[in-house]
Amino acid sequence: MKAVRVFATALSLVLLVLQFASIGPNISGAPLRSPDVSGTWDLKVETSGGTATPTIILAQEGEKITGTYRGRLGESRLDGTIKGNEIAFSVNVKFENQVLTVVYKVTVDKDSMRGTVRFGDRGTGNWTGRRKTGS
């Protein structure tokens, strides 16, 4: 009987530890605060068709991201969201006389970003970004 009590106590402790571990550093349960990504970012986009180096200018208000995309596909308005350190934004660019929606998904870490990009139904790529100093 004593062995059963010891096992039950040990199991309770393990479950308690796992419960707190799943909460992580945000033990209060409050929503995670998103980093401020406002500023100018230099990107490096790599696709099967080559490498591009567009620039994005971001403004952030809460979870809403707006801004401007500038690259070899022209200049376009940018709209998206940020939740925690995850960002998703899109731009509509003109490509071969058609409007192409380009969707970026990214994880941000202070002054750097890393993620994926989808060019409508025309392909995908990977990209990185660095915030310009002083922006």
Secondary structure, DSSP 4 states (H G I P E B T S, - for coil): -HHHHHHHHHHHHHHHHHHHHHHTT-TT-PPPPPPP--EEEEEEEEETTEEE--EEEEEEETTEEEEEEEETTEEEEEEEEEETTEEEEEEEEEETTEEEEEEEEEEEETTEEEEEEEETTS-EEEEEEEEPTT-
